[in-house]
Amino acid sequence: MGVHISADLERLIQEKVESGRYHSSDEVISEALSALDERDQDLDARATAFKAEIEKRLASGPATPLDFSAVKRSIREVAEARKANQR
């Protein structure tokens, strides 16, 4: 397999080898591809989980209107209960 890379990437690979962290350009490229594969697998897992969550929420039934008065009432009740507990 022949691979062509830009001069900038070639320079980056050489810098990595010269740093002493990697023994060869092959090792740098292998590490980079492993990291890329790991990232892709993570993205795939996150996308799968996201799709599953969407399906779960869609299957939960139709949306219902939100009663803002009830929400405000609930917040006030919680705030009052906290104040009462601090006394």
C-alpha positions, 0 to 999 in steps of 0.5 A: 500500500502506498500512502502519500502525506503532506509535507506538514504531516511528514514533518510532524511524524519526524518530530515525534520520532526525534522526540524519542517517544516513538522508535519509528515513523511506522510506530507513530502512524500505528499509534495515530490510527489506533487513536483514530479507531478508538475515537471512531468507536466511541463516537459510534457508541455515543451515536447508538446510545443517542438513537436509542434514547430518541427511540425510547422517548418517541415510544413513551407516547405523545407529548403533553402540554406543560402546566407552567402554573403547576411548575411555578407552584412546585418550585415555590413549595420546594423553596419554602420547604428549604427555608423551613428546614434552615430555621 
